Amino acid sequence: MSGIYRGAGGTGDSTTDATITEVTQQAVNAAVSATAASTSASEASTSATSASTSETNAAASEVAASSSATSVLASEVSAASSAASVLASETAAALSETNAGTSETNAATSATASASSAANALSSQNASSGSETNASNSATAAATSASTATTQASTATTKAAEALASQTASADSETSAATSATTATTQASTATTKASEASASASNAAASAASAASEVATAVNALVDSAPAALDTLNELAASLNDDSDFAGTMVTSLAGKVDDAQVLTNVPSGALFTDTVYTHPANHAISVITGLQAALDAKAASSHNHNTSYDPIGASVAMAIALGG
């Protein structure tokens, strides 16, 4: 190179060692700035990783709110660290720009490194901001989870109260059922007693009916009194009386119209005719009407007879006339 910049004094080589030392220092400063920028980039990457971790923790916060809160705290710490790294990077960049003013050769490099460091710092700041947003979201999700847990706890309390009320109602129902069972048992016992009494009453009624039937049979037998089968019922007796309710009066009237016994002749000839109650003697009689007449005539003397035998022809004629009603 044609000369070395010495500041206000211009160029020259009388103080070469000092110039080299200054340039070397500037190179060292630039290297430090580059290292700081690299560190800032590394920390920004770490911050991004922390932000990713924060997102994971935010998802896990739905299951465990306490773990999410811990992740939020870690994210906030990481964001603070990133902010400190940005501040350090900005300081190094400013120092690098000052040193670049003393060296044209290294100034461009320092500026480039500073710009890169600033960009990395900005990325780190953005990542930190995202991490803070995620942390805030995680905190919100944690609060929501806590509210949900509170609501569920309240619901569980309500359910427990309902279960207790249901248990109490069930106990009351069991008591009522036991009382009903006792009442039913008592009623069943009473019904059994009533059934037994009814059975005894039925037995007594049957015995009374049997006794009454026996008495009726005895009375009927006494009434019939060994009457013939054709006359052992009232209907048969009524039929035998021609169903005449005044049979006795009818018989008296009928007998009153008959011939007096004193007017009835004895030995009434067979075939004699009667008109009303007056006997009419027939005009002619067969010889057979007089019992034994023919035999008596046959026993009379023949055309030749002994007059020495005495007989009474007149007496026989008179007897015959009496017999014939003449």
C-alpha positions in Angstrom: 0.0 0.0 0.0 1.2 3.6 -0.7 0.8 4.8 2.8 -0.7 4.3 6.1 -3.4 6.6 7.5 -2.1 8.3 10.7 -5.0 10.4 11.5 -4.5 14.2 11.3 -0.7 13.9 10.6 -1.1 12.4 7.1 0.9 9.5 5.8 4.5 8.3 6.6 6.4 5.4 7.9 8.2 6.8 10.9 5.8 5.3 13.3 5.2 2.0 11.6 5.0 0.0 14.7 2.3 2.2 16.2 0.3 2.1 13.1 0.5 -1.6 12.9 -0.6 -1.8 16.5 -3.5 0.4 15.9 -4.6 -1.5 12.8 -4.2 -4.7 14.7 -6.4 -3.3 17.5 -9.0 -2.3 15.0 -8.9 -5.8 13.6 -9.2 -7.2 17.1 -12.2 -4.9 17.7 -13.8 -5.9 14.4 -13.2 -9.6 15.4 -14.8 -8.9 18.8 -17.7 -7.2 17.0 -18.1 -10.1 14.7 -17.9 -12.5 17.7 -20.5 -10.4 19.5 -22.7 -10.5 16.4 -22.2 -14.2 16.1 -23.1 -14.5 19.8 -26.1 -12.3 19.3 -27.2 -14.6 16.4 -26.6 -17.7 18.5 -28.6 -16.1 21.3 -31.4 -15.1 18.8 -31.4 -18.8 17.7 -31.6 -19.8 21.3 -34.4 -17.3 21.7 -36.2 -18.8 18.7 -35.7 -22.3 20.3 -37.1 -20.9 23.5 -40.0 -19.5 21.7 -40.7 -22.9 20.1 -40.4 -24.4 23.6 -42.8 -21.8 24.8 -45.3 -22.8 22.1 -44.9 -26.4 23.1 -45.4 -25.5 26.7 -48.4 -23.4 25.8 -50.0 -26.5 24.1 -49.2 -28.5 27.2 -50.7 -25.8 29.4 -54.2 -27.0 28.4 -53.4 -30.2 30.3 -51.5 -28.7 33.2 -51.8 -25.0 34.0 -49.0 -24.9 36.5 -46.5 -26.3 33.9 -47.6 -23.7 31.4 -47.0 -20.9 34.0 -43.5 -22.3 34.5 -42.9 -22.3 30.7 -44.1 -18.7 30.6 -41.7 -17.7 33.3 -38.9 -19.4 31.4 -39.9 -17.6 28.2 -39.9 -14.2 29.9 -36.4 -14.9 31.3 -35.2 -16.0 27.8 -36.8 -12.8 26.3 -34.9 -10.7 28.9 -31.7 -12.5 28.0 -32.3 -11.8 24.4 -33.0 -8.1 25.0 -29.7 -7.9 26.9 -27.9 -9.6 24.0 -29.4 -7.1 21.6 -28.2 -4.3 23.8 -24.7 -5.7 23.9 -24.8 -6.2 20.2 -25.9 -2.7 19.6 -23.0 -1.5 21.8 -20.5 -3.6 19.9 -21.8 -2.4 16.6 -21.4 1.2 17.7 -17.8 0.5 18.9 -17.2 -1.3 15.6 -18.4 1.8 13.6 -16.0 4.0 15.6 -13.1 1.7 15.0 -14.0 1.6 11.3 -13.6 5.3 11.1 -9.8 4.8 11.9 -9.3 2.2 9.2 -10.8 2.4 5.7 -9.8 -1.2 5.0 -11.5 -2.6 8.1 -14.3 -0.1 8.2 -16.3 -1.8 5.4 -15.8 -5.1 7.1 -16.8 -3.7 10.5 -19.9 -2.0 8.9 -20.9 -5.2 7.2 -20.5 -7.1 10.5 -22.3 -4.4 12.3 -25.2 -4.4 9.8 -25.3 -8.2 10.0 -25.2 -8.0 13.8 -28.0 -5.4 13.8 -30.0 -7.6 11.5 -29.4 -10.6 13.7 -30.2 -8.4 16.7 -33.5 -7.3 15.0 -34.3 -10.9 14.3 -33.5 -11.8 17.8 -35.7 -8.9 19.0 -38.5 -10.1 16.7 -38.0 -13.6 18.0 -38.0 -12.4 21.5 -41.2 -10.4 20.8 -42.7 -13.5 19.3 -41.6 -15.4 22.4 -43.2 -12.8 24.6 -46.4 -13.1 22.5 -46.4 -16.8 22.8 -45.7 -16.5 26.5 -48.7 -14.1 26.8 -50.8 -16.6 24.8 -49.6 -19.4 27.1 -50.5 -17.3 30.1 -53.9 -16.6 28.6 -54.4 -20.3 27.9 -53.2 -21.1 31.4 -55.8 -18.7 32.8 -58.5 -20.2 30.6 -57.5 -23.7 31.8 -57.6 -22.5 35.4 -61.1 -20.9 34.7 -62.2 -24.2 33.1 -60.8 -26.1 36.0 -62.7 -23.8 38.4 -65.9 -24.3 36.4 -65.4 -28.1 36.4 -64.8 -28.0 40.1 -68.0 -26.0 40.6 -69.9 -28.5 38.4 -68.4 -31.4 40.4 -69.6 -29.7 43.6 -73.1 -29.3 42.1 -73.1 -33.0 41.0 -71.9 -34.0 44.5 -74.8 -32.0 46.0 -77.2 -33.6 43.5 -75.8 -37.1 44.3 -76.3 -36.4 48.1 -79.9 -35.3 47.5 -80.5 -38.4 45.3 -79.0 -40.6 48.1 -81.2 -38.9 50.6 -84.3 -39.4 48.4 -83.2 -43.1 47.9 -83.0 -43.5 51.6 -86.4 -42.0 52.1 -87.8 -44.3 49.3 -86.2 -47.3 51.1 -87.8 -46.3 54.4 -91.2 -45.8 52.6 -90.8 -49.2 50.9 -90.0 -50.9 54.2 -93.1 -49.2 55.8 -95.2 -50.4 52.8 -93.8 -53.9 53.1 -94.7 -54.0 56.8 -98.2 -52.7 56.1 -98.6 -55.3 53.3 -97.5 -58.0 55.7 -100.0 -56.9 58.3 -102.8 -56.8 55.7 -101.8 -60.2 54.4 -102.0 -61.6 57.9 -105.4 -60.0 58.4 -106.5 -61.4 55.0 -105.3 -64.8 56.1 -107.3 -64.6 59.3 -110.4 -63.4 57.4 -110.0 -66.3 54.9 -109.7 -68.8 57.8 -112.9 -67.3 59.4 -114.7 -67.4 56.0 -113.6 -71.1 55.6 -115.0 -71.9 59.1 -118.2 -70.0 58.3 -118.5 -71.9 55.0 -118.0 -75.2 56.9 -120.6 -74.3 59.4 -123.0 -73.3 56.6 -122.4 -76.6 54.8 -123.1 -78.5 58.0 -126.2 -76.4 58.6 -127.4 -77.1 55.0 -126.7 -80.8 55.4 -128.6 -80.8 58.7 -131.5 -78.9 57.1 -131.5 -81.3 54.2 -131.6 -84.3 56.5 -134.5 -82.7 58.4 -136.4 -82.0 55.2 -135.8 -85.6 54.0 -137.1 -86.9 57.4 -140.2 -84.7 57.1 -140.9 -85.8 53.6 -140.5 -89.4 54.5 -142.8 -89.0 57.4 -145.3 -87.3 55.0 -145.1 -90.0 52.4 -145.2 -92.7 55.1 -144.5 -95.6 52.7 -147.2 -94.6 50.3 -147.3 -96.5 46.9 -145.1 -95.0 44.2 -148.2 -93.9 42.2 -149.5 -91.8 45.2 -146.3 -90.5 46.9 -146.5 -87.0 45.5 -149.1 -84.2 45.8 -149.5 -84.1 42.1 -150.3 -87.8 42.0 -152.8 -87.5 44.8 -154.5 -84.5 43.1 -154.7 -86.6 39.8 -156.3 -89.4 41.7 -159.0 -87.0 43.0 -159.5 -85.8 39.4 -157.8 -82.5 40.4 -161.0 -81.6 42.2 -160.3 -79.1 45.0 -163.8 -79.9 46.5 -163.7 -83.6 46.0 -165.6 -84.3 49.2 -168.5 -82.0 48.3 -168.6 -83.5 44.8 -168.9 -87.1 46.3 -171.6 -86.0 48.7 -173.6 -84.5 45.8 -173.1 -87.6 43.7 -174.1 -90.0 46.5 -177.2 -88.0 47.3 -178.6 -88.8 43.8 -178.3 -92.6 44.3 -181.2 -95.0 45.2 -181.8 -95.5 48.9 -180.6 -98.9 50.1 -184.1 -99.6 51.4 -185.5 -99.4 47.9 -182.9 -101.7 46.3 -184.2 -105.3 45.8 -182.1 -108.2 46.6 -181.2 -110.7 44.0 -181.6 -108.2 41.2 -181.7 -110.2 37.9 -178.6 -110.0 35.7 -179.1 -107.5 33.0 -181.8 -105.5 34.8 -182.3 -102.0 33.4 -182.7 -98.9 35.6 -184.1 -95.6 34.6 -182.8 -92.9 36.9 -183.3 -94.3 40.3 -186.6 -96.3 39.7 -186.3 -100.0 38.8 -188.4 -101.1 35.8 -189.2 -104.7 35.8 -188.8 -106.4 32.3 -191.9 -107.7 30.6 -190.4 -111.1 29.9 -187.8 -113.2 31.7 -185.7 -116.0 30.3 -185.8 -119.1 32.4 -182.1 -118.7 33.0 -182.8 -115.6 35.0 -184.0 -117.7 37.9 -181.1 -119.6 39.2 -181.8 -123.3 39.5 -185.3 -123.0 37.9 -184.4 -125.2 35.0 -182.9 -127.9 37.2 -186.0 -127.7 39.4 -188.3 -128.2 36.4 -186.2 -131.0 35.1 -186.5 -132.7 38.5 -190.3 -132.7 38.2 -192.2 -136.0 37.5 -192.3 -137.2 33.9 -195.6 -137.7 32.0 -196.0 -141.0 33.8 -195.6 -140.7 37.5 -196.8 -142.2 40.7 -199.8 -140.2 42.2 -199.2 -141.8 45.4 -196.3 -139.4 46.0 -197.4 -136.2 47.6 -196.2 -132.8 46.3 -197.4 -129.3 46.4 -197.7 -127.8 42.9 -199.3 -124.7 44.2 -196.5 -123.9 46.6 -194.0 -124.3 43.8 -195.9 -121.9 41.6 -196.2 -119.3 44.4 -192.4 -119.5 45.0 -191.8 -119.1 41.3 -194.0 -116.0 41.1 -192.3 -114.4 44.1 -188.9 -115.1 42.5 -190.0 -113.5 39.3 -191.4 -110.5 41.1 -195.0 -111.2 40.1 
